[in-house]
Amino acid sequence: MVRGAGCQRVRADVVAVLEGGYDLGRSRNADGSLDLITDLWGVAKKHNPVELMSSINQQYAVNKTLAEVRRPSLQKAHVKLVVQQ
């Protein structure tokens, strides 16, 4: 459950529990896309939302790439993954 203003809680498929009483969540849609669920004002009291979302999106991209590379159809493929800062 994602914590928001006024003790509200909203269901999400993935939740990042943050300091300060406000969380970030992602909810998967039928088409596979993800919606962001958060109280940005509350999150911004303790965190920089732009930096936080950038970090989350970067980690998601790495995890998604690694999951795709591990698919059985790619087991014999030569894959080189380069991550730069």
Secondary structure, 3 states (H helix, E strand, C coil): CEECHHHCEECCCEEECCCCCCCEEEEECCCCCEEEEECHHHHHCCCCHHHHHHHHHHHHHHHHHHHHHCCHHHCCCCCCCCCCC
